[in-house]
Amino acid sequence: MHQEFVVYVLWSSIHNKRYVGMTSSIISRFKSHNELASKGYTIKFRPWKVIHLEFFSSKSAALIREKELKTGKGREWMDTQLNYS
């Protein structure tokens, strides 16, 4: 069975915060960020909306991209390429 991995960017307009993560189940992960989780960074800045998704066939490739987006160059790319409204 083929598994797909997703690197995602969430945006909280109320708190002006961005969050980058990786998962193999984007729907349940998004629900966790917005509703189910009771601890962790993202619960403080709800509600979140998904503003960007990238799909990968390997976990290692997804992790590389997630780490890349969390660097200065990655943040700069998000600021110029993604719509935060």
DAVEN-V313029 format. One line per field, one symbol per residue. psi: psi as a letter, one per 40 degrees, with the letter a starting at -180 (. if undefined). burial: I if it has 9 or more other C-alpha atoms within 8 Angstrom, else O. Layout:
# DAVEN-V313029
psi=???
burial=???
This chain:
# DAVEN-V313029
psi=hhhiihhihihhddefiihhiiiegdddddddddddieiidddefiiiihehihhieidddddddddddeiddddddddddihe.
burial=OOOIIIIIIIIIIOOOOOOIOIIOOOOOIOIIIIOOIOOOOIIOIIOIOIIOIOIIIIIOIIIOIIOIIIOOOIIOIIOOOIOOO
